[in-house]
């Protein structure tokens, strides 16, 4: 970490033999090839990753599923925030929401998404490094709509 930001992110997805890497200011890569977030501009037609932490009531997760469907989108649950963030960074998911995670769960993925042209909330706000926070990652075109679905407009 430097100047209050994560600087380097590396995630290996062994089942797919994919190695993702990013360094602040130098871009994001999978297998040495540059990756970019999707160009999606609306939740309608988007695919959003939604995972659930037992630190948050399950009705919030169910409400996110319903909201994504109500807006004409689809969702996926991978069970791994690291994998989901690689999917956002590489444009295979248009966004991702999980309401409580720890820094070690998201640090690498935040750098990947941002270096691939995506947006993430300020995970480190309000002592997120020690206490954890929500993570919202998105292609820029779906950011505001995804924040509204998550009920987290204040994280802009």
Beta strands, then each sheet from edge to edge (+ up, - down):
strand 1: 8-13
strand 2: 18-23
strand 3: 28-30
strand 4: 33-34
strand 5: 47-50
strand 6: 74-76
strand 7: 95-101
strand 8: 119-120
strand 9: 133-138
sheet 1: 1+ 2- 3+ 4-
sheet 2: 6+ 5+ 7+ 9- 8+
end
